[in-house]
């Protein structure tokens, strides 16, 4: 089993930090955004990245900030999720919906496309309610040959997608990651592999205790992604707003401790926010933020060598 369990005692860090995280702490930029509203998910398909915020958006996999809305054909409803495998891009669209906070309620249908713009129904659908929802996700594999996409219909059925066909798989997964030559599933988006896909983590394996052996993080972890900077390796841990003040914390795998001094940027940052997902794609960290005021809600990215977090 290649999953690495982590257990540590949480205590206050006295260091001033350094490298990427010191930069993130100092700089938060609100540039002219090209993607507005809540970004629910993103993926890589071919040589492009795709994100969704009711519409479908794209940019080159190696490009900087700036997305273009895709003129989509064949999809009915608001696009609330996107995923990919080796051959197809998939979107999940909801119709007859009502919007409550950051959730959508209604009938969800999965569509597939070979070119990223012209879609057809897979025949799979489900219903999102206030207590359960449909989920479309992939296993985040770096090599497209290993990439697989999945759909959870919100009623306990999970399916692997293959264009117009699909097959049922066991479990009630809502997230996945690829490492050790296999796809691993999790009950949420909080799952990630390391850069060379030899090991991985889920929120269940990241056990952080206080001095009274109370679990501090587990129930509030919304997202994970792995990042290596020099000799240090980190997990970015994204929370819902019930964890202290929400936002994210870089967890230093070398020291075995969270870097509490860098939990949220000092200039307003992401305090009080819910992190919808974290993704490291081609060395760029993407983070979807939901918070009020809405000027901070949206997709953020950290580009190595840049001044810090930038709104996309």
Buried (B, 14 or more C-beta within 10 A) or exposed (E): EBBEEBEBEBEEBEEEBEEBBBBBBEBBEBEEBBBBBBBBBBBBBBEBBBBBBBBBBBBEBEEEBBBEEBEBEBBEBBBBBBBBBBBBBBBBBBBEBEEEEBBBBBBBBBBBBBEBBEBBBBEBBBBBEEEBBBBBBBBBBBEBEBBBBBBBBBEEEBBBBBBEEBEEBEEEBBBBBBBBEEBBBBBBBBBBBBEEBEBBBBBBBBBBBEEEEEEBBBEBBBBBBBBBEEEBBBBBBBBBBEBBBBBBBBBBBEEEBBBBBBBBBEEEBBBBBBBBBBBBBEEBBBBBBBBEEEEBBBBBBBBEEBEBBBBB
